[in-house]
Amino acid sequence: MSTILPLSPRLNRIVFSHGLQKKMAKQLGLIATNPKHPSLYVELLEPKSAGVYSFRIDRKYRTLFVYRPDQNAIEILAVTVHYH
């Protein structure tokens, strides 16, 4: 189980302004306890050497994050629109 580092005020504003609070809380709970949960659709982004991953909040929004192994934590970097 990983710890989720606190979101920055900027990211909190984005989550709130798009009405994603409940969905984000659910997905953060899943990523913390089971990063391989199928509803997350976790992907390692290019370039892979950067170690940036994404997971799905819903069909429209994704979250970019990195693992912080020294802290056994996940740091959320961004919330983005994901087009299919």
Secondary structure, 3 states (H helix, E strand, C coil): CCEECCCCHHHHHHHHHCCCHHHHHHHHHHHHHCCCCHHHCCEECCCHHHCEEEEECCCCEEEEEEEECCCCEEEEEEEEECCC
